Amino acid sequence: MLAIGGPALLTASAAGAAWLVLLVVARRTLTGPWAHHDARRAPTPP
């Protein structure tokens, strides 16, 4: 069981991590490198 479950779990976690990184990179590319952080720190206009 472990001989099969080990590599399968490792592959699944690696695929999940790669998908998460890809999603973050895609979001930063679409919104710009500073837009995501400046939206929080910038004061809201009156």
CORNORPE-V983059 format. One record per residue. N is the residue number from 1. SS is DSSP state (H for helix, E for strand, L for the rest). PHI is phi as a letter, one per 30 degrees, with the letter a starting at -180 (none if undefined). OMEGA is omega as a letter, one per 40 degrees, with the letter a starting at -180 (* if undefined). Layout:
BEGIN
<<N SS PHI OMEGA> <N SS PHI OMEGA>>
END
This chain:
BEGIN
<<1 L none a> <2 H d a> <3 H d i> <4 H c a> <5 H d a> <6 H d i> <7 H d i> <8 H d i> <9 H d i> <10 H d i> <11 H d a> <12 H d a> <13 H d i> <14 H d i> <15 H d i> <16 H d i> <17 H d i> <18 H d i> <19 H d i> <20 H d i> <21 H d i> <22 H d a> <23 H d a> <24 H d i> <25 H d i> <26 H d a> <27 H d i> <28 H d i> <29 H d a> <30 H d a> <31 H c a> <32 L j a> <33 L d a> <34 L c a> <35 H d a> <36 H d a> <37 H d a> <38 H d a> <39 H d i> <40 H d a> <41 H d a> <42 L d i> <43 L d a> <44 L d i> <45 L d a> <46 L d *>>
END
